[in-house]
């Protein structure tokens, strides 16, 4: 059964749901915006049959406390990896959804010796195509809005649940699959002004992330890119962009009938796919 722990990392404390002892290869599960570690509540225990599973709240979100030095995804990758390592994780397979996927990619790009495999889900990587195409899509208006200093906090504070529901409904294949209690959990994770700012800072740092990722770098770490098909976008442009960015060992998987919240909308498919990929990565390591 999963339990909650807190892990000191410098001046921060990272709260995480963990399952199983750390003598197994570790599975590090990262949420995105506007989500929390509750995203993985339904899959942590099942994955713990084969892995030491950690699902942290990202810095300042939910029960985590302490402002990171930067919202650059490479900095956040180092923080979550340090937290996992302090908890005893080894042979880390890092998986992330949305902004968590950007962080998982940063781990593969910038800290390859600290992980054995990476899984990136339902996100575009700043600076890597189709980045420019996504930014020009009017449906992605919030990237620009969230990057504005202070204004998003002013308008969203005290309206988290209603604001987040808009995105949950748009991004899911079927909004009815996202239960009310989980929506409440997500909103509570951003109740504090500091949490809202931390989430919006992820967007404010994306220009720097894009500049960092734009230069070619060969990435040998096994990487799975996975997405639901509800938004109608083809996975091929994402895979092509990752290959051109230097990812050598790349796999792709589309989950039919699901939106962005794969662990909630298609939990068994999610478990089966990431487990099979991660076990191969663990054995290869």
C-alpha positions as CSV (number, residue, x, y, z in Angstrom):
1,X,0.0,0.0,0.0
2,X,1.2,3.5,-0.8
3,X,2.2,5.9,2.0
4,X,3.1,9.6,2.1
5,X,6.6,10.8,2.9
6,X,8.4,14.1,2.9
7,X,12.0,14.4,1.5
8,X,14.3,17.3,2.3
9,X,16.1,18.7,-0.7
10,X,18.1,21.8,0.2
11,X,15.7,24.4,1.6
12,X,12.7,22.5,0.1
13,X,10.7,19.6,1.2
14,X,9.2,17.4,-1.4
15,X,6.0,15.4,-0.5
16,X,5.5,12.1,-2.3
17,X,3.3,9.1,-2.4
18,X,5.6,6.0,-2.3
19,X,4.9,2.3,-2.5
20,X,7.2,-0.7,-1.9
21,X,10.7,-0.7,-0.5
22,X,13.6,0.9,-2.4
23,X,15.3,-2.4,-3.2
24,X,13.6,-2.5,-6.6
25,X,14.1,-0.3,-9.6
26,X,12.4,3.0,-9.1
27,X,9.5,4.5,-11.0
28,X,9.3,8.3,-10.6
29,X,5.9,9.6,-11.7
30,X,5.5,13.4,-12.3
31,X,2.3,15.3,-12.7
32,X,1.9,18.5,-14.8
33,X,-0.4,21.5,-14.7
34,X,-3.0,22.0,-13.1
35,X,-2.5,18.6,-11.5
36,X,-0.9,17.0,-8.4
37,X,0.5,13.7,-7.4
38,X,-3.1,12.6,-6.9
39,X,-3.1,12.0,-10.6
40,X,-1.4,8.7,-10.0
41,X,-3.3,7.5,-6.9
42,X,-5.1,4.8,-8.9
43,X,-1.9,3.2,-10.4
44,X,0.8,3.6,-7.7
45,X,0.0,0.4,-5.9
46,X,-0.4,-1.7,-9.0
47,X,3.0,-0.6,-10.4
48,X,4.6,-1.3,-7.0
49,X,4.3,-5.0,-7.8
50,X,7.5,-4.5,-9.9
51,X,8.9,-1.2,-8.8
52,X,9.7,1.2,-6.0
53,X,7.2,3.9,-7.0
54,X,7.4,7.5,-6.1
55,X,4.8,10.1,-7.1
56,X,5.9,13.6,-5.8
57,X,4.1,16.9,-5.7
58,X,6.4,19.2,-7.7
59,X,8.0,22.0,-5.7
60,X,5.5,24.3,-3.9
61,X,2.5,22.2,-5.2
62,X,0.2,20.4,-2.9
63,X,2.1,19.3,0.2
64,X,5.6,20.2,-1.1
65,X,7.1,23.4,0.2
66,X,10.0,25.7,-0.8
67,X,10.5,27.8,-3.9
68,X,13.0,26.3,-6.4
69,X,15.8,28.5,-7.6
70,X,14.3,28.4,-11.1
71,X,11.3,26.9,-13.0
72,X,13.6,25.8,-15.8
73,X,12.8,22.2,-16.4
74,X,16.4,21.0,-16.1
75,X,16.5,22.6,-12.6
76,X,13.2,20.9,-11.7
77,X,14.5,17.6,-13.1
78,X,17.5,17.8,-10.8
79,X,15.3,18.5,-7.8
80,X,13.0,15.6,-8.3
81,X,15.9,13.2,-9.0
82,X,17.6,14.4,-5.9
83,X,14.5,13.7,-3.9
84,X,14.1,10.2,-5.4
85,X,17.8,9.4,-4.8
86,X,17.5,10.6,-1.1
87,X,14.5,8.3,-0.7
88,X,16.8,5.4,-1.9
89,X,15.7,5.2,-5.6
90,X,18.0,3.4,-8.0
91,X,17.7,2.5,-11.7
92,X,15.2,5.3,-12.0
93,X,12.6,5.3,-14.8
94,X,11.2,8.8,-14.9
95,X,7.7,9.4,-16.4
96,X,5.9,12.7,-16.7
97,X,2.7,14.1,-18.1
98,X,2.2,17.6,-19.4
99,X,4.9,19.8,-17.7
100,X,6.0,16.6,-15.9
101,X,6.8,15.3,-19.4
102,X,9.0,18.3,-20.1
103,X,10.8,17.6,-16.8
104,X,11.2,13.9,-17.7
105,X,12.7,14.9,-21.1
106,X,15.1,17.3,-19.3
107,X,16.2,14.4,-17.1
108,X,17.0,12.3,-20.2
109,X,18.8,15.2,-21.9
110,X,20.7,16.7,-19.0
111,X,21.1,13.9,-16.5
112,X,21.3,10.6,-18.4
113,X,23.6,8.8,-16.0
114,X,21.0,9.3,-13.2
115,X,18.1,7.5,-15.0
116,X,17.7,4.2,-16.9
117,X,14.7,5.3,-19.1
118,X,12.2,8.1,-19.6
119,X,8.6,8.3,-20.5
120,X,7.1,11.6,-21.9
121,X,3.3,11.8,-22.1
122,X,0.9,14.2,-23.8
123,X,3.2,17.2,-24.1
124,X,5.3,19.2,-26.5
125,X,8.9,19.8,-25.5
126,X,9.9,23.5,-25.5
127,X,12.2,24.2,-28.5
128,X,11.5,20.9,-30.2
129,X,9.0,20.6,-33.0
130,X,6.0,20.8,-33.1
131,X,6.7,23.5,-30.6
132,X,6.3,26.5,-32.9
133,X,3.1,24.9,-34.4
134,X,1.6,24.4,-30.9
135,X,2.4,27.9,-29.9
136,X,0.5,29.3,-32.9
137,X,-2.6,27.2,-32.2
138,X,-5.3,29.4,-30.7
139,X,-6.4,26.5,-28.5
140,X,-3.1,26.8,-26.6
141,X,-3.9,30.4,-25.6
142,X,-3.0,29.7,-22.0
143,X,0.7,29.3,-22.7
144,X,0.9,33.1,-23.3
145,X,-1.5,34.0,-20.6
146,X,0.2,32.0,-17.9
147,X,3.5,33.5,-18.8
148,X,2.4,37.1,-17.9
149,X,3.8,38.2,-14.5
150,X,1.3,38.3,-11.7
151,X,-2.0,38.7,-13.7
152,X,-2.9,35.0,-13.8
153,X,-2.5,34.7,-10.0
154,X,-4.8,37.8,-9.5
155,X,-7.5,36.3,-11.8
156,X,-7.4,32.7,-10.8
157,X,-6.9,32.9,-7.0
158,X,-10.1,31.8,-5.3
159,X,-11.4,30.4,-8.6
160,X,-9.0,27.4,-9.0
161,X,-11.7,24.7,-9.2
162,X,-13.7,26.4,-11.9
163,X,-10.6,27.5,-13.9
164,X,-9.0,24.1,-13.7
165,X,-12.2,22.3,-14.7
166,X,-12.1,24.2,-18.0
167,X,-8.8,22.6,-18.9
168,X,-9.7,19.2,-17.4
169,X,-12.8,19.1,-19.6
170,X,-11.0,20.2,-22.7
171,X,-8.0,17.9,-22.3
172,X,-9.8,14.7,-21.4
173,X,-11.4,12.4,-23.9
174,X,-14.5,12.2,-21.8
175,X,-14.8,14.7,-18.9
176,X,-17.1,12.2,-17.0
177,X,-14.1,10.0,-16.5
178,X,-12.5,12.5,-14.2
179,X,-14.2,12.1,-10.8
180,X,-15.2,15.1,-8.7
181,X,-13.0,14.1,-5.8
182,X,-10.0,14.1,-8.0
183,X,-10.9,17.5,-9.4
184,X,-11.2,18.8,-5.9
185,X,-7.7,17.3,-5.0
186,X,-6.2,19.2,-8.0
187,X,-7.7,22.5,-7.0
188,X,-6.7,22.1,-3.3
189,X,-3.1,21.5,-4.4
190,X,-3.0,25.1,-5.8
191,X,-4.9,26.9,-3.0
192,X,-1.9,28.7,-1.8
193,X,-0.7,31.7,-3.7
194,X,2.8,30.2,-3.8
195,X,1.5,27.1,-5.5
196,X,-0.3,29.1,-8.2
197,X,2.8,31.1,-8.8
198,X,4.9,27.9,-9.0
199,X,2.6,26.5,-11.6
200,X,2.5,29.7,-13.7
201,X,6.3,29.9,-13.4
202,X,6.6,26.7,-15.3
203,X,5.2,28.6,-18.3
204,X,7.2,31.7,-17.6
205,X,10.4,29.6,-17.9
206,X,9.4,27.9,-21.2
207,X,11.2,30.5,-23.4
208,X,14.4,29.6,-21.5
209,X,13.6,25.9,-21.8
210,X,13.1,26.3,-25.5
211,X,16.5,28.0,-26.0
212,X,18.2,25.3,-23.9
213,X,16.6,22.5,-25.9
214,X,17.0,24.0,-29.3
215,X,20.6,22.9,-29.7
216,X,21.2,19.4,-30.9
217,X,22.3,16.9,-28.2
218,X,22.5,13.2,-28.7
219,X,20.3,11.3,-26.2
220,X,20.9,7.6,-25.8
221,X,18.5,7.1,-22.9
222,X,15.5,4.9,-23.9
223,X,12.6,7.2,-24.3
224,X,8.9,6.4,-24.8
225,X,6.6,9.1,-26.1
226,X,3.0,8.4,-25.3
227,X,-0.2,10.3,-25.9
228,X,-3.9,9.9,-26.1
229,X,-5.6,10.6,-29.4
230,X,-8.6,12.7,-28.2
231,X,-7.1,16.0,-29.4
232,X,-6.8,14.7,-32.9
233,X,-3.1,15.5,-33.2
234,X,-0.8,12.9,-34.9
235,X,2.0,11.5,-32.8
236,X,4.3,11.5,-35.8
237,X,5.3,15.2,-35.6
238,X,6.3,14.7,-32.0
239,X,8.4,11.7,-32.7
240,X,10.0,13.4,-35.7
241,X,10.9,16.4,-33.6
242,X,12.4,14.2,-30.8
243,X,14.5,12.3,-33.3
244,X,15.8,15.5,-34.9
245,X,16.6,16.8,-31.4
246,X,18.9,13.8,-30.9
247,X,16.8,11.1,-29.3
248,X,18.3,7.8,-30.7
249,X,16.3,5.2,-28.7
250,X,12.7,6.3,-29.2
251,X,9.4,4.5,-29.1
252,X,5.9,5.9,-29.6
253,X,2.5,4.8,-28.4
254,X,-1.0,6.2,-29.0
255,X,-3.7,5.4,-26.5
256,X,-7.0,5.3,-28.4
257,X,-10.0,7.0,-26.8
258,X,-8.1,8.9,-24.1
259,X,-7.2,12.5,-23.6
260,X,-4.3,13.9,-21.6
261,X,-5.0,12.3,-18.2
262,X,-3.9,8.8,-19.2
263,X,-3.5,7.4,-15.7
264,X,-7.1,8.3,-14.9
265,X,-8.8,7.9,-18.3
266,X,-7.1,4.7,-19.4
267,X,-5.4,3.3,-16.2
268,X,-5.0,-0.3,-17.3
269,X,-3.6,0.6,-20.7
270,X,-1.3,3.1,-19.0
271,X,-0.1,0.5,-16.5
272,X,0.5,-2.1,-19.1
273,X,2.4,0.1,-21.5
274,X,4.6,1.9,-19.0
275,X,5.3,-1.3,-17.0
276,X,6.4,-3.2,-20.1
277,X,8.6,-0.4,-21.3
278,X,10.1,0.3,-17.8
279,X,10.8,-3.4,-17.2
280,X,12.8,-3.5,-20.4
281,X,14.6,-0.4,-19.4
282,X,15.3,-1.8,-15.9
283,X,16.6,-5.1,-17.3
284,X,18.8,-3.3,-19.9
285,X,20.3,-1.2,-17.0
